[in-house]
């Protein structure tokens, strides 16, 4: 980080550090943060403070955006990047909040050149180079460790998009093996897709079989909330996610392998 970056960071934290009582109350409500050390919580508080300073929260569809919702989003978003660069969410600056699930109209052209129109009901959406959209109702239900966390899911897409369109292959750190990532994620994705197509009632949300980008996002949710499930189903994927996020929630949360 340049001297100016260090100066800016210190200045922001000096003026906008989340009050300790507000931080501790918000963290206590998020079981996904359980097991973090004192040092990790202190760094999370700083990262979330910088996030809240740099991002704009906008209301849509009549939503009422309060500070508690913004803080819950910031803490979970920054959990993903706790041991990554603080610039991981650069290139965009807006979080749009709807009160509940929202409607998104889509147009897609098939191989024959025919344009198909559809309407999807979404809990969240990430745009390449643009805002991240969330349903407040789904943000508020993202507390229990049940493997469904729209905040973790959509911010995983943002990390995936750091090198272009979301494709389940985010920029890897120095020392990580791209071929091993492709093999481990590709094998697990094809396995899950085959099981879903066969009608199996899988422990992992079938939505993960939609495409590799959704597989990465759903497995990220599980990695942080129910790490034992990822380790049991796809241990190689768990190892890749452990290297990528530089975290070991299986150990931190005390879940048996």
C-alpha positions in Angstrom: 0.0 0.0 0.0 1.3 3.5 -0.9 1.9 6.1 1.7 -1.2 7.9 0.5 -3.2 4.7 0.8 -2.0 4.2 4.4 -2.7 7.9 5.2 -6.3 7.6 3.8 -6.9 4.4 5.6 -5.8 5.8 8.9 -7.8 9.0 8.4 -11.0 7.0 7.6 -10.7 4.7 10.6 -9.9 7.6 12.8 -13.2 9.3 11.8 -15.5 6.4 10.9 -14.5 3.3 12.9 -17.6 1.4 13.8 -18.4 2.0 17.5 -17.3 -1.0 19.5 -20.7 -1.6 21.1 -22.5 -1.5 17.8 -19.9 -3.9 16.2 -20.1 -6.4 19.1 -23.9 -6.4 19.0 -24.0 -7.0 15.3 -21.3 -9.6 15.4 -23.1 -11.5 18.1 -26.2 -11.8 15.9 -24.2 -13.5 13.1 -23.3 -17.1 13.9 -21.1 -17.2 10.8 -18.6 -15.1 12.8 -18.4 -17.5 15.7 -14.9 -18.7 16.5 -13.1 -15.6 15.1 -10.1 -14.6 17.3 -9.8 -11.2 19.0 -7.3 -10.1 16.3 -9.6 -11.3 13.5 -12.6 -9.5 15.0 -10.5 -6.3 15.3 -9.5 -6.6 11.6 -13.0 -7.3 10.6 -14.2 -4.2 12.4 -11.7 -2.1 10.5 -12.5 -3.7 7.1 -16.2 -3.3 7.6 -15.7 0.4 8.6 -13.8 1.0 5.3 -16.5 -0.8 3.4 -19.3 1.3 4.9 -17.3 4.4 4.1 -16.6 3.5 0.5 -19.9 2.0 -0.5 -23.3 3.7 -1.1 -26.4 2.0 0.1 -29.5 2.8 -2.0 -33.1 1.9 -1.4 -35.4 0.6 -4.1 -39.0 -0.6 -4.1 -39.9 1.3 -1.0 -37.2 -0.3 1.2 -36.2 1.3 4.4 -32.4 1.0 4.8 -31.2 1.3 8.4 -27.7 1.2 9.9 -28.2 -2.3 11.3 -28.8 -3.8 7.8 -25.8 -2.0 6.4 -23.6 -3.2 9.2 -24.8 -6.8 8.8 -24.0 -6.7 5.1 -20.6 -5.1 5.7 -19.6 -7.7 8.3 -20.5 -10.7 6.2 -19.0 -9.2 3.0 -15.7 -8.5 4.8 -15.7 -11.9 6.4 -15.0 -13.3 2.8 -12.1 -10.9 2.4 -10.8 -11.0 6.0 -7.4 -12.4 4.8 -7.5 -11.0 1.3 -6.7 -7.6 -0.1 -8.9 -4.7 1.2 -9.2 -3.8 -2.5 -11.1 -7.0 -3.3 -14.3 -5.0 -3.8 -12.9 -2.3 -5.9 -14.4 -1.1 -9.2 -18.0 -0.6 -8.0 -19.6 1.4 -5.2 -23.3 0.8 -4.8 -25.4 -1.7 -2.8 -29.1 -1.5 -3.8 -31.6 -2.9 -1.3 -35.2 -4.0 -2.0 -37.5 -4.8 0.9 -38.1 -8.4 -0.3 -37.4 -10.5 -3.3 -37.5 -8.5 -6.5 -38.4 -9.0 -10.2 -35.7 -8.9 -12.9 -36.6 -9.0 -16.6 -34.2 -10.8 -18.8 -33.6 -11.1 -22.5 -31.6 -14.0 -23.9 -30.9 -15.0 -27.5 -30.6 -18.7 -28.4 -28.4 -20.3 -31.0 -31.1 -19.7 -33.6 -31.1 -16.0 -33.0 -34.5 -16.0 -31.3 -34.8 -13.6 -28.3 -36.5 -15.1 -25.3 -38.0 -12.9 -22.6 -38.3 -14.1 -19.0 -38.9 -12.7 -15.5 -37.0 -14.0 -12.5 -37.7 -13.5 -8.9 -34.4 -12.9 -7.1 -33.1 -12.5 -3.6 -29.9 -11.0 -4.8 -27.9 -10.1 -7.9 -24.4 -9.0 -8.7 -23.6 -7.0 -11.8 -20.2 -7.0 -13.5 -18.7 -3.6 -12.8 -22.0 -2.4 -11.4 -24.0 -2.5 -8.2 -24.8 -5.5 -6.0 -28.5 -5.9 -5.3 -30.0 -7.6 -2.2 -33.4 -8.3 -0.6 -33.5 -7.0 3.0 -35.8 -9.8 4.0 -33.2 -12.3 2.8 -30.3 -10.4 4.4 -32.2 -10.6 7.7 -32.7 -14.4 7.3 -29.0 -15.0 6.6 -28.1 -15.4 10.2 -28.7 -19.1 11.0 -26.0 -21.5 9.8 -28.2 -23.3 7.3 -26.1 -22.9 4.2 -28.4 -20.2 2.7 -26.8 -16.8 2.9 -27.6 -14.3 0.1 -24.9 -11.9 1.3 -22.1 -14.4 1.1 -23.4 -15.7 -2.2 -23.6 -12.4 -4.0 -20.2 -11.1 -2.6 -18.7 -14.4 -3.7 -19.8 -13.5 -7.2 -18.1 -10.1 -6.9 -14.8 -11.9 -6.1 -15.4 -14.2 -9.0 -15.8 -11.2 -11.3 -12.4 -9.7 -10.4 -11.1 -11.2 -13.7 -14.2 -10.8 -15.8 -17.6 -12.4 -16.0 -18.4 -14.8 -13.1 -17.4 -18.3 -14.2 -16.4 -20.0 -11.0 -12.7 -19.2 -11.5 -11.7 -16.1 -9.4 -8.2 -14.8 -9.5 -6.0 -17.2 -7.6 -3.3 -16.3 -5.2 0.4 -16.8 -5.9 1.2 -20.4 -5.1 -2.2 -21.8 -6.0 -2.4 -24.3 -8.8 -4.9 -23.2 -11.5 -5.0 -26.7 -13.1 -5.8 -28.2 -9.7 -8.6 -25.6 -9.1 -10.1 -26.5 -12.5 -9.9 -30.2 -11.9 -11.2 -30.1 -8.3 -14.1 -27.7 -9.0 -14.9 -29.1 -12.4 -15.1 -32.7 -11.1 -17.3 -31.7 -8.2 -19.5 -29.6 -10.3 -20.0 -32.4 -12.9 -20.7 -34.9 -10.1 -23.4 -32.6 -8.5 -25.0 -31.9 -11.8 -25.2 -35.6 -12.6 -26.7 -36.3 -9.2 -29.3 -33.5 -9.6 -30.1 -34.6 -13.2 -30.7 -38.2 -11.9 -33.3 -36.8 -9.4 -31.2 -37.3 -6.3 -32.1 -35.3 -3.2 -28.7 -33.7 -2.7 -27.5 -32.2 0.6 -26.1 -29.3 -1.5 -28.7 -26.9 -3.0 -29.4 -28.1 -6.5 -29.1 -24.4 -7.6 -25.3 -25.0 -7.4 -25.6 -27.2 -10.5 -26.9 -24.3 -12.6 -23.4 -23.3 -13.8 -19.9 -23.1 -12.4 -20.4 -19.5 -11.2 -23.3 -20.6 -9.0 -21.5 -23.6 -7.9 -18.7 -21.4 -6.6 -21.1 -19.0 -4.9 -23.2 -21.8 -3.2 -20.1 -23.7 -2.1 -18.8 -20.4 -0.6 -22.0 -20.1 1.4 -21.6 -23.6 2.7 -17.9 -23.3 3.3 -18.5 -20.5 5.8 -21.8 -21.7 7.3 -21.7 -25.5 7.2 -18.0 -26.3 6.4 -18.4 -29.9 7.4 -20.8 -30.5 4.6 -18.4 -29.2 2.0 -15.6 -31.3 3.5 -17.8 -34.4 3.5 -19.1 -34.0 0.0 -16.2 -32.5 -1.8 -13.0 -32.4 0.3 -10.8 -31.3 -2.6 -13.1 -28.3 -3.1 -12.9 -27.5 0.6 -9.1 -27.5 0.4 -9.3 -25.1 -2.6 -11.6 -22.7 -0.8 -9.4 -22.9 2.3 -6.5 -21.8 0.2 -8.5 -19.1 -1.7 -10.1 -17.5 1.4 -7.1 -18.3 3.6 -9.5 -19.4 6.3 -10.3 -22.8 7.9 -13.9 -22.5 9.2 -14.1 -26.3 9.8 -11.6 -25.8 12.6 -12.8 -22.4 13.7 -16.4 -23.5 14.1 -15.5 -26.8 15.7 -17.4 -28.8 13.1 -16.4 -32.5 12.8 -15.1 -33.5 9.3 
